[in-house]
Amino acid sequence: TITLQSGSTAIVYTTVQAAVTAADAANADSSILINEGTYAENITIPTTYVHKLWLVGEGFGKVSISPAAGTAISIPTGGGPDTLNFKNLIINGASGSYSVSAGATTPAFFEDCYFLRKVGGNFNATSFRRCVFVGGYNVDDATFTPSAVTFSDCLFSTVGCTWSAGSLDNHIFSHCTWSGASALISVTGSDIDRMTFIGCQQVTSSATTFFTINSASSYVQGVTFDGCRFYAPGTNGCIYVQAYQASTVGPGIIVTNCQFKRLNTSTNPFIKCDDADASGWVIVGNAFGEAADGYVEDAAGVSVTGIFIDAAIGPNSPPDFN
């Protein structure tokens, strides 16, 4: 059962969508308590809803939104809810679809949610707290321009994040963990402006690149890694810039107070740049494990301008940035 609380009135419904539709008709802030169970339905937030809305599962891991086809929860373009709040939900979706897709730029708050498919859209002033992303956080549509999005204590597992279109602005990842076995964050077409990783960690035991930029058409500026822990770099290191279009303003990439540790015998570097347009890098106060090819390197013929690297702690060869 699903209980809609709107003002002093509580009404019981048999589907989540029926309760959401009734909340829209009530024209007031509303809370929907979803009892334990699996709900095979697609939930769409009405574009006419303009108030605060809470969708709360009865307990962590007890409520699943699992439609047979399509996206589990849709926040369509044209809508303007005041704030959307989701808590204690397992959110599925059909294969190849989304757990949550946001066309509208409505502020949303997700807490203790488990996303089995990808999550993507025009999230604005949105936070994800203690959530699990099995299908990744993706910006893979040219219309997606998420801004001011915060991730706190989240886990990204199985599938990496794909940023192949649109843009990302002002994203903060705080104390999040990545445990997948493939490229964990892959930038292949999105523009990035102001992105910060604070106290995050990579825990996969396979040789994996944590953050890859490989798009000559993407503007990338203001990416900071602070106090993060990286393990087992892939062939191109933990942080790899293959190609990007440098912006004329702002810093390039800042890596500070991070720990790089090798869990295999490969000779891969930890930080690598193959793009001659790279500029304004700062690499300071990091601890590097053994890397036979040097812990920071650039490709032959590539010169990174405005680079500053301090005397980092490490047992092996110094950086060979030109």
C-alpha positions as CSV (number, residue, x, y, z in Angstrom):
1,T,0.0,0.0,0.0
2,I,1.0,3.6,-0.5
3,T,-0.1,6.4,1.8
4,L,-0.4,10.0,0.6
5,Q,-0.1,12.6,3.4
6,S,-1.2,16.0,2.2
7,G,-1.9,18.5,4.9
8,S,-4.0,16.8,7.5
9,T,-5.4,14.2,5.1
10,A,-4.0,10.7,4.6
11,I,-5.3,8.5,1.8
12,V,-4.2,5.0,0.8
13,Y,-3.5,4.0,-2.8
14,T,-2.4,0.8,-4.5
15,T,0.1,2.3,-6.9
16,V,2.8,4.9,-6.5
17,Q,1.8,6.7,-9.6
18,A,-1.8,7.1,-8.4
19,A,-0.5,8.7,-5.2
20,V,1.8,11.0,-7.1
21,T,-1.1,12.1,-9.4
22,A,-3.3,12.7,-6.4
23,A,-0.6,14.8,-4.8
24,D,-0.6,17.0,-7.9
25,A,-4.4,17.4,-7.7
26,A,-4.1,18.3,-4.0
27,N,-2.0,21.3,-4.9
28,A,0.0,21.2,-1.7
29,D,3.3,19.9,-0.2
30,S,2.9,16.1,0.0
31,S,4.6,13.0,1.5
32,I,4.1,9.5,0.0
33,L,5.0,6.6,2.3
34,I,5.6,3.4,0.3
35,N,5.1,0.1,2.1
36,E,7.5,-2.8,1.6
37,G,7.2,-4.5,-1.7
38,T,8.1,-4.4,-5.4
39,Y,6.2,-2.0,-7.6
40,A,6.3,-2.8,-11.3
41,E,5.4,0.7,-12.6
42,N,6.9,3.7,-14.3
43,I,6.6,6.8,-12.1
44,T,6.3,10.3,-13.8
45,I,6.3,13.5,-11.8
46,P,3.5,15.6,-13.4
47,T,4.8,18.8,-15.0
48,T,2.0,20.7,-13.3
49,Y,3.2,19.8,-9.8
50,V,4.8,22.9,-8.1
51,H,5.1,22.0,-4.5
52,K,7.5,19.9,-2.3
53,L,7.2,16.1,-2.7
54,W,8.6,13.3,-0.6
55,L,8.7,9.7,-1.8
56,V,9.9,7.6,1.1
57,G,10.3,3.8,1.3
58,E,9.2,2.0,4.4
59,G,12.8,1.0,5.2
60,F,16.2,0.6,3.5
61,G,16.2,-2.1,0.9
62,K,12.5,-2.9,1.4
63,V,10.9,-1.0,-1.5
64,S,11.7,-1.5,-5.2
65,I,10.5,0.5,-8.2
66,S,11.0,-2.1,-11.0
67,P,9.1,-1.4,-14.2
68,A,8.9,-4.0,-17.0
69,A,10.0,-1.5,-19.6
70,G,11.4,2.1,-19.7
71,T,12.6,4.4,-17.0
72,A,11.6,3.9,-13.4
73,I,11.3,7.6,-12.3
74,S,11.0,10.4,-14.9
75,I,11.1,14.1,-14.1
76,P,10.0,15.5,-17.5
77,T,11.0,18.7,-19.2
78,G,8.6,21.5,-18.5
79,G,8.0,20.6,-14.9
80,G,8.8,22.8,-11.9
81,P,8.3,21.1,-8.5
82,D,9.6,23.1,-5.6
83,T,11.8,20.2,-4.4
84,L,11.7,16.5,-4.9
85,N,12.9,14.1,-2.1
86,F,13.5,10.4,-2.4
87,K,14.6,8.1,0.4
88,N,15.0,4.4,1.0
89,L,14.2,3.3,-2.6
90,I,15.7,0.6,-4.8
91,I,15.2,2.1,-8.2
92,N,15.5,-0.2,-11.2
93,G,14.5,0.4,-14.8
94,A,14.6,-1.7,-18.0
95,S,17.9,-2.7,-19.5
96,G,19.5,0.2,-21.4
97,S,17.2,2.7,-19.7
98,Y,17.4,4.9,-16.6
99,S,16.7,4.4,-13.0
100,V,16.0,8.2,-12.9
101,S,15.9,10.6,-15.8
102,A,15.5,14.3,-15.2
103,G,14.5,16.6,-18.0
104,A,13.6,19.4,-15.7
105,T,16.1,21.3,-13.6
106,T,14.2,20.8,-10.4
107,P,16.3,20.5,-7.2
108,A,16.2,16.9,-5.9
109,F,17.5,15.1,-2.9
110,F,18.2,11.4,-2.9
111,E,19.1,9.6,0.3
112,D,19.8,5.9,0.9
113,C,18.7,5.0,-2.6
114,Y,20.0,2.1,-4.8
115,F,20.1,2.7,-8.5
116,L,20.3,-0.5,-10.6
117,R,20.4,1.4,-14.0
118,K,22.1,4.6,-15.0
119,V,21.1,8.0,-13.6
120,G,21.2,11.1,-15.7
121,G,19.6,14.4,-16.6
122,N,19.4,18.1,-15.9
123,F,19.9,17.8,-12.2
124,N,20.3,21.2,-10.6
125,A,21.1,22.0,-6.9
126,T,20.7,18.2,-6.3
127,S,22.4,16.0,-3.8
128,F,22.9,12.2,-3.5
129,R,23.7,11.0,0.0
130,R,24.7,7.4,0.9
131,C,23.4,6.1,-2.5
132,V,24.7,3.2,-4.6
133,F,25.1,3.6,-8.3
134,V,25.3,0.2,-10.1
135,G,24.6,1.6,-13.6
136,G,26.6,4.8,-13.2
137,Y,25.9,8.5,-13.2
138,N,25.8,9.4,-16.9
139,V,25.8,12.6,-18.9
140,D,25.2,10.9,-22.3
141,D,22.7,13.2,-24.0
142,A,23.4,16.6,-25.6
143,T,20.4,18.1,-23.7
144,F,21.9,17.1,-20.3
145,T,23.5,20.1,-18.4
146,P,23.6,19.1,-14.7
147,S,24.8,21.8,-12.4
148,A,25.6,22.2,-8.7
149,V,25.3,18.4,-7.9
150,T,26.8,16.9,-4.8
151,F,27.5,13.3,-4.0
152,S,28.3,12.4,-0.4
153,D,29.4,8.9,0.8
154,C,28.1,7.2,-2.3
155,L,29.3,4.0,-3.9
156,F,29.8,3.6,-7.7
157,S,30.0,-0.1,-8.5
158,T,30.0,-2.4,-11.6
159,V,29.5,0.2,-14.4
160,G,31.6,3.3,-14.7
161,C,30.3,6.9,-15.2
162,T,30.1,7.9,-18.9
163,W,30.2,11.6,-19.7
164,S,29.9,11.6,-23.5
165,A,27.7,14.7,-24.3
166,G,26.3,17.9,-22.8
167,S,28.1,19.4,-19.9
168,L,28.8,19.2,-16.2
169,D,29.2,22.2,-14.0
170,N,30.1,22.5,-10.3
171,H,30.0,18.9,-9.2
172,I,31.4,17.7,-5.9
173,F,32.1,14.1,-5.0
174,S,32.8,13.9,-1.3
175,H,34.1,10.6,0.3
176,C,32.7,8.5,-2.5
177,T,34.0,5.0,-3.5
178,W,34.5,3.5,-6.9
179,S,34.8,-0.3,-7.1
180,G,34.2,-1.2,-10.8
181,A,36.7,-3.1,-12.9
182,S,36.6,-1.0,-16.1
183,A,37.3,2.7,-16.7
184,L,35.6,4.3,-13.7
185,I,35.0,7.8,-15.1
186,S,35.2,8.3,-18.8
187,V,34.9,11.8,-20.4
188,T,34.4,11.3,-24.1
189,G,32.4,14.4,-25.1
190,S,31.1,16.4,-22.2
191,D,32.3,19.8,-21.2
192,I,33.5,20.1,-17.6
193,D,33.7,23.2,-15.5
194,R,34.5,23.1,-11.7
195,M,34.6,19.5,-10.5
196,T,36.0,18.4,-7.1
197,F,36.8,15.0,-5.7
198,I,37.4,15.2,-1.9
199,G,38.5,12.2,0.1
200,C,37.3,9.7,-2.6
201,Q,38.8,6.3,-3.1
202,Q,39.3,3.7,-5.8
203,V,39.2,0.2,-4.4
204,T,39.2,-2.1,-7.4
205,S,42.0,-4.6,-7.4
206,S,42.3,-4.7,-11.2
207,A,44.5,-2.3,-13.2
208,T,42.0,0.5,-13.9
209,T,42.1,4.1,-14.9
210,F,40.1,6.2,-12.5
211,F,39.5,9.3,-14.5
212,T,40.0,9.5,-18.3
213,I,39.6,12.5,-20.6
214,N,39.6,11.6,-24.2
215,S,37.7,14.2,-26.3
216,A,39.4,16.9,-28.3
217,S,36.1,18.8,-28.5
218,S,35.5,18.9,-24.7
219,Y,36.4,22.0,-22.6
220,V,37.8,20.9,-19.3
221,Q,38.7,23.3,-16.5
222,G,38.9,23.4,-12.7
223,V,39.1,19.7,-11.9
224,T,40.5,19.1,-8.4
225,F,41.5,15.8,-6.6
226,D,42.1,16.4,-2.9
227,G,42.9,13.8,-0.3
228,C,41.9,10.9,-2.6
229,R,43.3,7.3,-2.6
230,F,44.0,5.6,-5.9
231,Y,45.0,1.9,-6.5
232,A,46.2,-0.2,-9.3
233,P,46.6,2.2,-12.2
234,G,45.6,1.0,-15.7
235,T,47.9,1.2,-18.7
236,N,47.5,5.0,-18.8
237,G,47.6,5.6,-15.0
238,C,44.9,6.6,-12.5
239,I,44.4,10.0,-14.0
240,Y,44.8,10.2,-17.8
241,V,44.4,13.1,-20.1
242,Q,44.6,11.9,-23.7
243,A,42.8,14.8,-25.5
244,Y,40.8,17.9,-24.5
245,Q,40.3,21.5,-25.6
246,A,41.9,23.6,-22.9
247,S,39.8,26.6,-21.7
248,T,41.3,30.1,-21.8
249,V,40.3,30.7,-18.1
250,G,40.7,28.9,-14.8
251,P,43.1,26.2,-13.7
252,G,43.6,22.9,-15.5
253,I,43.9,20.0,-13.1
254,I,44.9,20.1,-9.5
255,V,46.0,16.9,-7.6
256,T,46.9,17.5,-4.0
257,N,47.3,15.4,-0.8
258,C,46.4,12.2,-2.6
259,Q,47.8,8.7,-2.1
260,F,48.7,6.5,-5.1
261,K,49.3,2.8,-4.3
262,R,50.2,0.0,-6.7
263,L,48.6,-3.4,-6.2
264,N,50.3,-5.1,-9.1
265,T,53.7,-5.3,-10.7
266,S,52.9,-3.2,-13.8
267,T,55.1,-0.3,-14.8
268,N,52.2,2.1,-15.5
269,P,52.5,5.8,-14.3
270,F,50.0,7.2,-11.9
271,I,49.3,10.5,-13.8
272,K,49.7,10.8,-17.5
273,C,49.1,13.4,-20.1
274,D,49.2,13.0,-23.9
275,D,47.7,16.3,-24.9
276,A,49.8,19.2,-26.0
277,D,47.1,21.8,-25.1
278,A,47.2,20.9,-21.4
279,S,48.1,23.8,-19.1
280,G,47.9,25.1,-15.6
281,W,48.4,21.8,-13.8
282,V,49.3,21.7,-10.1
283,I,50.5,18.4,-8.4
284,V,51.4,19.0,-4.8
285,G,51.8,17.0,-1.6
286,N,51.0,13.6,-2.9
287,A,52.4,10.2,-1.8
288,F,53.2,7.8,-4.7
289,G,54.0,4.1,-4.6
290,E,56.5,2.4,-6.8
291,A,56.1,3.2,-10.5
292,A,59.0,2.0,-12.7
293,D,58.1,4.4,-15.5
294,G,57.8,7.4,-13.2
295,Y,54.8,8.4,-11.3
296,V,53.9,11.4,-13.5
297,E,54.7,11.5,-17.2
298,D,53.8,13.1,-20.5
299,A,54.0,11.5,-23.9
300,A,57.0,12.3,-26.2
301,G,56.6,15.6,-27.8
302,V,54.0,16.9,-25.4
303,S,54.8,19.9,-23.2
304,V,52.5,20.8,-20.4
305,T,52.8,24.6,-19.8
306,G,52.3,26.2,-16.4
307,I,52.9,22.9,-14.6
308,F,54.0,22.8,-10.9
309,I,55.0,19.6,-9.2
310,D,56.5,19.7,-5.8
311,A,59.0,17.1,-4.4
312,A,56.4,14.4,-3.9
313,I,57.0,11.5,-1.6
314,G,57.8,8.4,-3.7
315,P,60.4,5.7,-4.0
316,N,61.1,5.9,-7.7
317,S,61.9,8.2,-10.6
318,P,60.9,11.8,-10.6
319,P,58.3,13.2,-12.9
320,D,59.2,13.5,-16.6
321,F,56.8,16.3,-17.5
322,N,58.7,18.6,-19.9
